[in-house]
């Protein structure tokens, strides 16, 4: 039975690490300044209309 214990512990550690990374991810994205910076950079890079204004 002791061989079964690490098999149970490893997925639990992975799930805990996923929750920690997810919490940090949400913490960064709830920061308004970072979110505005990210959205503005995404607008400038990925909107074709925005790029057309620069080209013409």
Helices and strands as residue ranges (DSSP letters): H 2-30, H 32-46, H 48-55
